[in-house]
């Protein structure tokens, strides 16, 4: 994709360089944190990093608009989360149509906090997203609400229920 496709109208070489430098700075500062956050929210490291990359590509395409958002990082997180959930739905539909084939050779070797990983699976997707944003990213209630497109009261309610579930599990 060319930079000119991502910017509006006729731009000079100087403004293209400025555009690229501004996005590059945003990418360097936020990409890894968003990817780790998505990985925790989704419960899948590879999918989280893929979703972050897809969201960053979409942010780049719209950087002239996204850069003006009060919470551009939240927009990228939400875009990645939406992309990943859509991908998971498509994969589930395809799996539902495919015959069951067990492959005993597919065993992932990962070091994880097993108790926390199991406990997080007991949460709904919405609760897990709130927990990860609030505690892993250390976002405020307002920033979490803005990123998820929900009211601050909803964040507090989901967080309360999630913490009750986690305290029972851990």
C-alpha positions in Angstrom: 0.0 0.0 0.0 1.4 3.4 -0.9 1.5 6.2 1.6 -0.5 8.4 -0.9 -3.4 6.0 -0.6 -3.5 6.6 3.1 -3.5 10.4 3.0 -6.0 12.7 1.5 -5.7 14.3 -1.8 -2.5 15.9 -3.2 0.2 15.9 -0.6 3.8 17.1 -0.8 6.8 15.0 -0.1 7.3 16.9 3.2 3.8 16.1 4.5 4.2 12.5 3.4 7.4 12.2 5.4 5.7 13.9 8.4 2.7 11.5 8.0 5.0 8.5 8.0 7.1 9.7 10.9 4.0 10.5 13.0 2.5 7.0 12.4 5.9 5.3 12.9 6.2 6.9 16.3 2.7 5.8 17.3 3.5 2.3 16.0 6.7 2.0 17.9 5.2 3.2 21.2 1.9 1.3 21.1 2.1 -1.8 18.9 3.6 -4.3 21.4 1.4 -3.3 24.3 -1.8 -3.5 22.1 -0.6 -6.9 20.8 0.0 -8.2 24.3 -3.3 -6.8 25.5 -5.2 -8.4 22.6 -3.4 -11.7 23.2 -4.5 -11.7 26.9 -8.1 -10.7 26.0 -8.4 -13.3 23.3 -6.6 -16.0 25.1 -4.4 -16.6 22.1 -0.9 -15.0 21.7 -0.6 -15.5 17.9 -4.1 -14.2 17.2 -3.5 -11.2 19.5 -0.4 -10.2 17.6 -2.1 -10.8 14.2 -5.0 -8.7 15.3 -2.7 -5.9 16.4 -0.9 -6.0 13.1 -4.2 -5.9 11.2 -5.5 -3.0 13.4 -2.3 -1.1 12.9 -2.6 -1.5 9.1 -6.1 -0.1 9.3 -4.9 2.8 11.5 -2.2 3.6 8.9 -4.8 3.6 6.1 -6.9 6.2 8.1 -4.1 7.9 10.1 -5.2 11.4 9.1 -8.5 10.7 10.9 -7.3 8.3 13.6 -4.4 10.5 14.8 -7.0 13.1 15.8 -8.9 10.7 18.1 -8.5 11.4 21.8 -7.7 7.7 22.3 -6.1 6.5 19.1 -4.6 3.5 21.0 -8.1 2.5 22.2 -9.4 2.7 18.6 -6.6 0.4 17.4 -7.3 -2.0 20.3 -11.0 -2.1 19.5 -10.4 -2.5 15.8 -8.1 -5.4 16.5 -10.6 -7.0 18.9 -13.4 -6.7 16.4 -11.2 -8.1 13.6 -10.2 -11.1 15.8 -13.7 -11.9 16.9 -14.9 -11.8 13.3 -12.0 -14.2 12.4 -12.9 -16.5 15.2 -16.6 -16.6 14.1 -15.5 -17.4 10.5 -13.2 -20.1 11.8 -15.9 -21.6 14.0 -18.4 -21.7 11.1 -15.8 -23.4 9.0 -15.0 -25.9 11.7 -18.7 -26.7 12.2 -18.9 -27.6 8.6 -15.7 -29.7 8.5 -15.5 -33.3 9.6 -13.8 -33.8 13.0 -10.2 -35.0 12.5 -8.0 -35.4 15.6 -4.3 -34.6 15.2 -2.4 -35.9 18.2 0.7 -34.1 17.0 -0.7 -30.7 17.7 0.5 -29.9 21.2 1.5 -26.3 22.0 4.5 -25.9 24.2 3.9 -22.7 26.1 4.8 -21.4 29.5 1.7 -19.8 31.0 0.3 -19.2 34.4 -2.1 -22.1 34.2 -4.3 -21.0 37.1 -4.8 -17.5 35.7 -5.3 -18.8 32.1 -7.9 -21.3 33.3 -9.6 -18.6 35.4 -9.7 -16.1 32.5 -11.5 -18.7 30.4 -14.3 -18.7 33.0 -15.0 -15.0 32.1 -17.2 -13.9 29.3 -15.4 -12.2 26.4 -16.7 -8.8 27.6 -15.5 -9.4 31.1 -12.1 -10.6 30.0 -11.7 -7.5 27.8 -12.5 -5.2 30.8 -10.1 -7.1 33.1 -7.2 -7.0 30.7 -7.6 -3.4 29.8 -8.0 -2.2 33.4 -5.3 -4.4 35.1 -2.9 -5.4 32.4 -2.9 -2.1 30.5 -3.7 -0.1 33.7 -6.3 2.0 31.8 -8.8 4.1 33.6 -12.5 3.3 33.6 -13.1 6.0 31.1 -10.3 4.9 28.7 -11.6 1.3 28.9 -15.1 2.4 28.3 -14.1 4.5 25.3 -12.0 1.7 23.8 -14.9 -0.8 24.1 -17.6 1.6 23.2 -19.5 1.2 26.4 -20.5 3.4 29.4 -18.2 3.7 32.3 -20.8 2.2 34.6 -20.9 -0.9 32.3 -17.1 -1.2 32.7 -17.5 -1.1 36.5 -20.3 -3.6 36.5 -18.4 -6.1 34.2 -15.3 -5.6 36.3 -17.2 -6.4 39.5 -18.7 -9.6 38.1 -15.4 -10.6 36.6 -13.5 -10.1 39.9 -16.1 -12.1 41.7 -15.6 -15.0 39.3 -11.8 -14.7 39.4 -11.8 -14.8 43.2 -13.8 -18.0 43.2 -11.5 -19.5 40.6 -8.2 -18.5 42.1 
